[in-house]
Each structure stands twice: as structure tokens, then as C-alpha cells.
């Protein structure tokens, strides 16, 4: 019976993962944005790019952006380095892919250090998710083009 209790004790004990405020890299990211931040990390890692959001003191908020035609921003300051802001009116009406597009674009700036890229294909479609929005390329981020655009985003 001692052996039976030992076996049960060993197999019934499992280590629980405990997050504290300082160990959760997304503690300062609004809950609606968190799945997209996690998805960004997963897409990078699936392409062999090691992205650890705990390496960046990220903040993520959904708020009105007063600048016309701006739906997302990555900003840097001493108080909030790597701050991603997504425009609330955009967020409220955007599809899942639209939200992913803008969050991934801003994380491309904040986490990957990517600049804008206005490259186009022969038909004028954007070849990068990192387009500025002020250029002439046309967006084509959809379920068909998603893989190629994410491959480009996470290319080195």
C-alpha cells in the first residue's frame, strides 16, 4: 500500500504555471488585443523567427487616434516604450483579418523594427504588410494572400 500511495502522489502532482504581474509579457495589453499579439508570436515562431514578447515592454491599447486616416500606431517614449495603439472606430467595425493586419503591421514596427515597404507586384498590389498606407499599392490581405504576406513580414 505504501508503493501505491507513492505512485499516486508522484503522478497526481503536477507543477502549476503561475503568472505574476511581472512575468506576463502582455500585462499592459488590452484583453481584446492579446490574441493578436499571441498570434503574431506564433506566426513568427512557425517561420523560425524567435519572437519573445517579454523582450519588449509592450503596451497595447484601443483608443481614438486623432490623426485622420491613421488606424494604428507604434510609438516610443520613456514612459511607454513599444506602445501599440489601434484606432477604436476602426477596431469596432474591422473583421478578424483586418484587426490582424493592423496589429501585425504595428508589431512589425515595434517588435521586428521593420520600416514601411511600398513594394508592389505587376498589378499594383502591396507585397508587404508593412506598406505605409500613403503609397499607391493596393492592399490584398485576405485568406488567400495571408501566408505570402506573413512570410514576407517575418523574413530576415
N, CA, C and O of each residue as an XYZ file, in Angstrom:
624
protein
N       0.825     -1.198      0.000
C       0.000      0.000      0.000
C       0.872      1.265      0.000
O       0.469      2.290     -0.549
N       2.056      1.200      0.609
C       2.967      2.344      0.584
C       3.382      2.660     -0.849
O       3.410      3.826     -1.241
N       3.700      1.647     -1.623
C       4.090      1.826     -3.010
C       2.945      2.444     -3.813
O       3.174      3.321     -4.646
N       1.731      1.997     -3.569
C       0.556      2.530     -4.244
C       0.400      4.025     -3.940
O       0.146      4.812     -4.852
N       0.547      4.422     -2.691
C       0.439      5.833     -2.316
C       1.558      6.669     -2.926
O       1.332      7.810     -3.328
N       2.743      6.117     -2.998
C       3.872      6.823     -3.596
C       3.622      7.079     -5.077
O       3.860      8.182     -5.568
N       3.145      6.067     -5.784
C       2.863      6.202     -7.211
C       1.763      7.244     -7.442
O       1.885      8.087     -8.331
N       0.709      7.190     -6.657
C      -0.387      8.155     -6.795
C       0.110      9.565     -6.499
O      -0.253     10.507     -7.204
N       0.915      9.719     -5.493
C       1.434     11.030     -5.132
C       2.291     11.593     -6.251
O       2.168     12.770     -6.591
N       3.146     10.783     -6.819
C       4.038     11.250     -7.888
C       3.239     11.670     -9.112
O       3.498     12.731     -9.678
N       2.277     10.865     -9.530
C       1.542     11.151    -10.753
C       0.417     12.161    -10.569
O      -0.055     12.734    -11.550
N      -0.012     12.387     -9.361
C      -1.079     13.361     -9.160
C      -0.541     14.768     -8.944
O      -1.306     15.731     -8.998
N       0.736     14.907     -8.706
C       1.328     16.219     -8.507
C       1.832     16.728     -9.842
O       2.633     16.076    -10.512
N       1.361     17.878    -10.209
C       1.934     18.497    -11.397
C       2.187     19.951    -11.094
O       1.454     20.590    -10.339
N       3.224     20.452    -11.688
C       3.621     21.822    -11.437
C       2.626     22.753    -12.121
O       2.345     22.594    -13.309
N       2.096     23.715    -11.388
C       1.205     24.701    -11.963
C       2.027     25.885    -12.435
O       2.967     26.322    -11.772
N       1.643     26.399    -13.614
C       2.305     27.589    -14.118
C       1.606     28.793    -13.505
O       0.395     28.966    -13.649
N       2.374     29.609    -12.829
C       1.810     30.763    -12.150
C       2.380     32.019    -12.795
O       3.595     32.181    -12.908
N       1.476     32.909    -13.217
C       1.908     34.173    -13.779
C       1.734     35.259    -12.731
O       0.715     35.331    -12.044
N       2.728     36.080    -12.630
C       2.626     37.255    -11.776
C       2.592     38.457    -12.703
O       2.791     38.317    -13.909
N       2.346     39.621    -12.157
C       2.300     40.820    -12.993
C       3.599     41.012    -13.752
O       3.586     41.489    -14.887
N       4.713     40.653    -13.149
C       5.988     40.876    -13.809
C       6.351     39.756    -14.779
O       7.248     39.938    -15.603
N       5.684     38.606    -14.710
C       6.065     37.524    -15.607
C       5.191     37.456    -16.861
O       5.569     36.795    -17.828
N       4.039     38.119    -16.869
C       3.162     38.105    -18.030
C       3.591     39.227    -18.967
O       3.414     40.400    -18.640
N       4.162     38.882    -20.147
C       4.649     39.933    -21.041
C       3.529     40.776    -21.642
O       3.797     41.825    -22.227
N       2.285     40.337    -21.508
C       1.170     41.081    -22.087
C       0.300     41.750    -21.026
O      -0.862     42.065    -21.284
N       0.851     41.966    -19.849
C       0.081     42.535    -18.742
C      -0.452     43.924    -19.085
O      -1.516     44.305    -18.596
N       0.255     44.682    -19.905
C      -0.161     46.033    -20.268
C      -0.812     46.098    -21.650
O      -0.830     47.149    -22.292
N      -1.344     44.962    -22.095
C      -2.021     44.897    -23.387
C      -3.502     44.632    -23.128
O      -3.855     43.706    -22.398
N      -4.365     45.452    -23.731
C      -5.807     45.255    -23.557
C      -6.202     43.846    -23.977
O      -5.645     43.284    -24.921
N      -7.161     43.291    -23.270
C      -7.549     41.897    -23.488
C      -7.990     41.623    -24.926
O      -7.741     40.531    -25.437
N      -8.631     42.570    -25.587
C      -9.072     42.354    -26.969
C      -7.893     42.240    -27.940
O      -8.015     41.622    -28.998
N      -6.764     42.830    -27.582
C      -5.575     42.791    -28.441
C      -4.706     41.557    -28.193
O      -3.981     41.119    -29.086
N      -4.778     41.003    -26.993
C      -3.882     39.901    -26.616
C      -3.884     38.733    -27.600
O      -2.808     38.236    -27.933
N      -5.036     38.271    -28.081
C      -4.991     37.133    -29.016
C      -4.187     37.439    -30.287
O      -3.573     36.541    -30.864
N      -4.191     38.683    -30.715
C      -3.443     39.065    -31.914
C      -1.952     39.151    -31.623
O      -1.140     38.824    -32.489
N      -1.577     39.582    -30.431
C      -0.172     39.595    -30.029
C       0.350     38.160    -29.949
O       1.460     37.871    -30.398
N      -0.448     37.272    -29.380
C      -0.060     35.857    -29.282
C       0.024     35.246    -30.684
O       0.958     34.503    -30.984
N      -0.941     35.557    -31.530
C      -0.939     35.048    -32.910
C       0.303     35.517    -33.660
O       0.895     34.756    -34.424
N       0.698     36.777    -33.440
C       1.914     37.325    -34.050
C       3.125     36.490    -33.655
O       3.932     36.113    -34.504
N       3.244     36.205    -32.368
C       4.356     35.394    -31.862
C       4.335     33.999    -32.485
O       5.372     33.493    -32.914
N       3.172     33.387    -32.534
C       3.051     32.041    -33.092
C       3.413     32.012    -34.569
O       4.085     31.085    -35.023
N       2.977     33.015    -35.324
C       3.295     33.070    -36.758
C       4.792     33.274    -36.977
O       5.374     32.682    -37.887
N       5.411     34.102    -36.152
C       6.862     34.304    -36.258
C       7.597     33.014    -35.945
O       8.463     32.583    -36.706
N       7.252     32.401    -34.827
C       7.927     31.170    -34.413
C       7.730     30.049    -35.425
O       8.640     29.246    -35.633
N       6.564     29.978    -36.058
C       6.305     28.953    -37.078
C       7.207     29.129    -38.295
O       7.420     28.189    -39.060
N       7.732     30.335    -38.469
C       8.622     30.625    -39.596
C      10.088     30.677    -39.174
O      10.947     31.139    -39.925
N      10.358     30.197    -37.962
C      11.737     30.128    -37.488
C      12.282     31.437    -36.954
O      13.488     31.567    -36.747
N      11.408     32.411    -36.725
C      11.837     33.690    -36.161
C      11.469     33.681    -34.677
O      10.293     33.621    -34.317
N      12.478     33.742    -33.836
C      12.232     33.692    -32.394
C      11.742     35.050    -31.918
O      12.501     36.019    -31.883
N      10.478     35.110    -31.557
C       9.895     36.337    -31.016
C       9.438     36.034    -29.603
O       8.589     35.172    -29.375
N      10.014     36.758    -28.664
C       9.636     36.628    -27.265
C       9.168     38.002    -26.814
O       9.972     38.918    -26.644
N       7.870     38.138    -26.622
C       7.328     39.447    -26.280
C       7.792     39.947    -24.922
O       7.658     41.135    -24.627
N       8.334     39.070    -24.091
C       8.865     39.535    -22.806
C      10.163     40.320    -22.998
O      10.639     40.967    -22.066
N      10.741     40.265    -24.206
C      11.935     41.057    -24.503
C      11.594     42.525    -24.747
O      12.485     43.374    -24.790
N      10.309     42.820    -24.905
C       9.856     44.170    -25.215
C       8.815     44.599    -24.185
O       7.842     43.879    -23.961
N       8.997     45.740    -23.566
C       7.989     46.226    -22.618
C       6.774     46.781    -23.375
O       6.588     47.994    -23.466
N       5.959     45.878    -23.910
C       4.842     46.262    -24.769
C       3.640     46.777    -23.998
O       3.299     46.288    -22.921
N       3.017     47.774    -24.585
C       1.722     48.261    -24.149
C       0.824     48.213    -25.375
O       1.261     48.543    -26.477
N      -0.408     47.811    -25.195
C      -1.347     47.779    -26.307
C      -2.696     48.319    -25.879
O      -3.287     47.838    -24.912
N      -3.183     49.320    -26.599
C      -4.476     49.913    -26.256
C      -5.317     50.116    -27.514
O      -4.801     50.225    -28.626
N      -6.606     50.161    -27.300
C      -7.563     50.530    -28.343
C      -8.119     51.879    -27.908
O      -8.739     51.993    -26.850
N      -7.896     52.897    -28.728
C      -8.254     54.254    -28.349
C      -8.456     55.082    -29.617
O      -7.978     54.710    -30.688
N      -9.152     56.183    -29.494
C      -9.296     57.069    -30.645
C      -7.933     57.638    -31.018
O      -7.200     58.134    -30.162
N      -7.602     57.562    -32.303
C      -6.391     58.191    -32.823
C      -6.856     59.445    -33.566
O      -7.571     59.342    -34.562
N      -6.456     60.625    -33.091
C      -6.993     61.856    -33.665
C      -6.533     62.153    -35.093
O      -7.178     62.932    -35.794
N      -5.444     61.556    -35.529
C      -4.939     61.822    -36.862
C      -5.802     61.116    -37.899
O      -6.025     59.908    -37.818
N      -6.278     61.870    -38.859
C      -7.145     61.332    -39.901
C      -6.437     60.236    -40.695
O      -5.250     60.352    -40.998
N      -7.154     59.193    -41.024
C      -6.686     58.080    -41.851
C      -5.639     57.198    -41.173
O      -5.063     56.334    -41.834
N      -5.374     57.384    -39.884
C      -4.416     56.554    -39.156
C      -5.220     55.565    -38.312
O      -6.023     55.965    -37.469
N      -4.994     54.260    -38.551
C      -5.743     53.237    -37.819
C      -4.883     52.491    -36.807
O      -5.398     51.702    -36.015
N      -3.581     52.734    -36.831
C      -2.695     52.099    -35.868
C      -1.403     52.873    -35.748
O      -0.975     53.548    -36.684
N      -0.783     52.767    -34.580
C       0.486     53.443    -34.338
C       1.362     52.598    -33.432
O       0.878     51.927    -32.520
N       2.649     52.642    -33.697
C       3.653     52.127    -32.775
C       4.440     53.352    -32.330
O       5.068     54.029    -33.144
N       4.401     53.627    -31.038
C       5.103     54.809    -30.545
C       6.077     54.417    -29.450
O       5.943     53.378    -28.804
N       7.053     55.278    -29.265
C       8.104     55.038    -28.284
C       8.213     56.255    -27.375
O       8.219     57.390    -27.852
N       8.297     56.025    -26.086
C       8.584     57.096    -25.135
C       9.243     56.459    -23.920
O       9.258     55.236    -23.778
N       9.773     57.281    -23.068
C      10.402     56.756    -21.852
C       9.379     56.074    -20.960
O       9.673     55.060    -20.328
N       8.168     56.637    -20.911
C       7.129     56.076    -20.044
C       6.536     54.784    -20.616
O       6.290     53.830    -19.877
N       6.314     54.757    -21.907
C       5.693     53.581    -22.536
C       6.414     53.231    -23.838
O       5.925     53.521    -24.930
N       7.584     52.604    -23.703
C       8.259     52.152    -24.926
C       7.435     51.048    -25.584
O       6.768     50.273    -24.898
N       7.481     50.979    -26.890
C       6.773     49.944    -27.646
C       5.273     49.965    -27.366
O       4.698     48.955    -26.960
N       4.647     51.107    -27.582
C       3.209     51.241    -27.349
C       2.470     51.095    -28.677
O       2.699     51.858    -29.616
N       1.593     50.116    -28.738
C       0.749     49.910    -29.912
C      -0.631     50.479    -29.597
O      -1.266     50.102    -28.612
N      -1.075     51.385    -30.446
C      -2.408     51.966    -30.315
C      -3.195     51.638    -31.576
O      -2.725     51.880    -32.688
N      -4.383     51.092    -31.403
C      -5.265     50.788    -32.519
C      -6.481     51.702    -32.392
O      -7.053     51.851    -31.312
N      -6.865     52.306    -33.510
C      -7.975     53.240    -33.522
C      -9.293     52.539    -33.195
O      -9.655     51.551    -33.834
N      -9.998     53.053    -32.205
C     -11.241     52.423    -31.735
C     -12.319     52.337    -32.820
O     -12.897     51.263    -32.993
N     -12.617     53.402    -33.551
C     -13.642     53.269    -34.601
C     -13.280     52.197    -35.643
O     -14.151     51.463    -36.110
N     -11.994     52.112    -36.002
C     -11.566     51.047    -36.917
C     -11.811     49.689    -36.283
O     -12.401     48.806    -36.907
N     -11.358     49.516    -35.040
C     -11.445     48.232    -34.338
C     -12.891     47.748    -34.241
O     -13.186     46.568    -34.433
N     -13.776     48.684    -33.941
C     -15.174     48.326    -33.735
C     -15.851     47.766    -34.986
O     -16.819     47.014    -34.878
N     -15.356     48.122    -36.159
C     -16.001     47.665    -37.395
C     -15.154     46.677    -38.208
O     -15.642     46.116    -39.189
N     -13.904     46.460    -37.817
C     -12.988     45.635    -38.618
C     -13.284     44.146    -38.476
O     -13.783     43.687    -37.448
N     -12.969     43.416    -39.518
C     -13.037     41.946    -39.489
C     -11.840     41.416    -38.718
O     -10.925     42.167    -38.379
N     -11.852     40.130    -38.446
C     -10.719     39.492    -37.765
C      -9.429     39.696    -38.564
O      -8.396     40.033    -37.986
N      -9.475     39.497    -39.878
C      -8.273     39.686    -40.693
C      -7.844     41.152    -40.728
O      -6.650     41.446    -40.770
N      -8.801     42.067    -40.712
C      -8.459     43.486    -40.671
C      -7.752     43.859    -39.386
O      -6.779     44.613    -39.393
N      -8.250     43.323    -38.280
C      -7.604     43.557    -36.986
C      -6.211     42.948    -36.970
O      -5.254     43.580    -36.524
N      -6.103     41.711    -37.463
C      -4.802     41.051    -37.517
C      -3.823     41.875    -38.345
O      -2.679     42.082    -37.941
N      -4.272     42.336    -39.488
C      -3.415     43.118    -40.385
C      -2.811     44.322    -39.664
O      -1.595     44.511    -39.682
N      -3.654     45.132    -39.032
C      -3.147     46.359    -38.418
C      -2.297     46.059    -37.185
O      -1.284     46.723    -36.967
N      -2.684     45.082    -36.382
C      -1.872     44.725    -35.208
C      -0.517     44.170    -35.656
O       0.516     44.557    -35.111
N      -0.511     43.277    -36.634
C       0.748     42.713    -37.119
C       1.629     43.805    -37.725
O       2.846     43.793    -37.541
N       1.023     44.744    -38.443
C       1.791     45.861    -39.016
C       2.480     46.653    -37.901
O       3.675     46.936    -37.982
N       1.728     47.002    -36.873
C       2.307     47.797    -35.782
C       3.353     46.998    -34.995
O       4.375     47.554    -34.592
N       3.111     45.722    -34.776
C       4.122     44.886    -34.116
C       5.338     44.696    -35.017
O       6.450     44.496    -34.527
N       5.134     44.757    -36.323
C       6.264     44.741    -37.257
C       7.210     45.895    -36.977
O       8.429     45.736    -37.030
N       6.639     47.063    -36.679
C       7.464     48.214    -36.294
C       8.066     48.011    -34.912
O       9.284     48.065    -34.743
N       7.195     47.773    -33.909
C       7.612     47.764    -32.502
C       8.529     46.591    -32.141
O       9.499     46.764    -31.402
N       8.226     45.414    -32.657
C       8.959     44.209    -32.251
C      10.046     43.832    -33.256
O      11.160     43.479    -32.869
N       9.722     43.906    -34.533
C      10.681     43.481    -35.564
C      11.561     44.619    -36.070
O      12.561     44.371    -36.743
N      11.202     45.862    -35.756
C      11.986     47.003    -36.225
C      11.859     47.248    -37.713
O      12.748     47.842    -38.323
N      10.762     46.795    -38.307
C      10.561     46.956    -39.753
C      10.124     48.377    -40.090
O       9.375     49.008    -39.345
N      10.604     48.857    -41.215
C      10.186     50.156    -41.756
C       9.071     49.915    -42.780
O       8.743     48.770    -43.092
N       8.504     50.986    -43.289
C       7.482     50.840    -44.324
C       8.095     50.328    -45.620
O       9.259     50.594    -45.920
N       7.309     49.601    -46.371
C       7.738     48.996    -47.633
C       6.606     49.163    -48.635
O       5.526     48.597    -48.470
N       6.861     49.936    -49.661
C       5.830     50.233    -50.667
C       5.950     49.355    -51.910
O       5.389     49.697    -52.951
N       6.657     48.244    -51.829
C       6.835     47.360    -52.989
C       5.486     46.870    -53.507
O       4.566     46.602    -52.735
N       5.392     46.759    -54.833
C       4.158     46.278    -55.458
C       4.465     45.175    -56.460
O       5.583     45.057    -56.963
N       3.451     44.378    -56.733
C       3.583     43.411    -57.817
C       3.175     44.095    -59.121
O       2.864     45.286    -59.127
N       3.176     43.350    -60.214
C       2.889     43.937    -61.526
C       1.462     44.471    -61.645
O       1.169     45.263    -62.541
N       0.573     44.040    -60.743
C      -0.814     44.507    -60.773
C      -1.068     45.645    -59.786
O      -2.192     46.135    -59.679
N      -0.021     46.069    -59.060
C      -0.158     47.184    -58.129
C      -0.550     46.797    -56.715
O      -0.844     47.667    -55.895
N      -0.559     45.490    -56.416
C      -0.886     45.045    -55.067
C       0.347     45.126    -54.177
O       1.465     44.873    -54.625
N       0.135     45.480    -52.919
C       1.226     45.569    -51.944
C       1.871     44.202    -51.747
O       1.179     43.190    -51.635
N       3.187     44.181    -51.707
C       3.929     42.948    -51.454
C       4.315     42.801    -49.993
O       4.947     41.816    -49.611
N       3.938     43.774    -49.176
C       4.296     43.731    -47.766
C       3.155     44.261    -46.912
O       2.456     45.203    -47.285
N       2.987     43.634    -45.767
C       2.049     44.120    -44.765
C       2.556     45.433    -44.171
O       1.814     46.135    -43.484
N       3.811     45.758    -44.435
C       4.440     46.952    -43.872
C       4.274     48.184    -44.767
O       5.016     49.156    -44.620
N       3.335     48.154    -45.666
C       3.091     49.328    -46.509
C       2.612     50.479    -45.623
O       2.038     50.250    -44.559
N       2.849     51.712    -46.062
C       2.547     52.863    -45.210
C       1.083     53.273    -45.248
O       0.590     53.885    -44.300
N       0.402     52.955    -46.296
C      -0.966     53.440    -46.448
C      -1.018     54.765    -47.181
O      -2.094     55.212    -47.577
N       0.125     55.395    -47.366
C       0.168     56.658    -48.108
C       0.713     56.444    -49.514
O       0.727     57.372    -50.323
N       1.160     55.235    -49.806
C       1.686     54.931    -51.132
C       0.568     54.570    -52.094
O      -0.614     54.767    -51.808
N       0.967     54.039    -53.237
C      -0.019     53.743    -54.279
C      -0.394     52.268    -54.350
O      -1.281     51.901    -55.120
N       0.258     51.419    -53.571
C      -0.077     49.999    -53.672
C      -1.455     49.733    -53.068
O      -1.917     50.448    -52.179
N      -2.089     48.686    -53.577
C      -3.423     48.306    -53.108
C      -3.296     47.108    -52.180
O      -2.589     46.146    -52.478
N      -3.998     47.183    -51.042
C      -3.992     46.079    -50.087
C      -4.704     44.864    -50.660
O      -5.692     44.974    -51.386
N      -4.171     43.713    -50.311
C      -4.822     42.461    -50.716
C      -4.685     41.426    -49.606
O      -4.471     40.244    -49.873
N      -4.810     41.872    -48.369
C      -4.654     40.964    -47.233
C      -5.947     40.196    -47.039
O      -6.944     40.738    -46.562
N      -5.917     38.933    -47.413
C      -7.092     38.074    -47.292
C      -6.624     36.648    -47.036
O      -5.424     36.397    -46.926
N      -7.549     35.731    -46.944
C      -7.182     34.349    -46.611
C      -6.289     33.720    -47.673
O      -5.531     32.798    -47.369
N      -6.362     34.194    -48.901
C      -5.519     33.661    -49.971
C      -4.108     34.228    -49.920
O      -3.137     33.492    -50.098
N      -3.986     35.525    -49.678
C      -2.670     36.184    -49.706
C      -1.971     36.192    -48.349
O      -0.790     36.528    -48.260
N      -2.688     35.826    -47.301
C      -2.173     35.937    -45.935
C      -0.825     35.251    -45.748
O       0.104     35.859    -45.215
N      -0.702     34.006    -46.173
C       0.537     33.251    -45.945
C       1.738     33.956    -46.572
O       2.769     34.117    -45.918
N       1.616     34.376    -47.822
C       2.735     35.030    -48.504
C       3.095     36.345    -47.824
O       4.276     36.655    -47.670
N       2.100     37.118    -47.416
C       2.391     38.389    -46.750
C       3.008     38.187    -45.368
O       3.856     38.974    -44.947
N       2.587     37.137    -44.659
C       3.215     36.864    -43.359
C       4.621     36.294    -43.551
O       5.516     36.583    -42.757
N       4.824     35.489    -44.593
C       6.183     35.016    -44.886
C       7.100     36.203    -45.118
O       8.234     36.213    -44.640
N       6.620     37.212    -45.853
C       7.420     38.402    -46.116
C       7.651     39.192    -44.825
O       8.762     39.658    -44.575
N       6.617     39.341    -44.013
C       6.748     40.092    -42.763
C       7.843     39.506    -41.875
O       8.623     40.242    -41.271
N       7.893     38.186    -41.803
C       8.836     37.532    -40.897
C      10.115     37.077    -41.599
O      10.880     36.293    -41.038
N      10.352     37.560    -42.818
C      11.605     37.204    -43.495
C      12.722     38.050    -42.914
O      12.492     39.147    -42.405
N      13.919     37.529    -42.997
C      15.062     38.300    -42.439
C      15.841     38.967    -43.525
O      16.826     39.651    -43.247
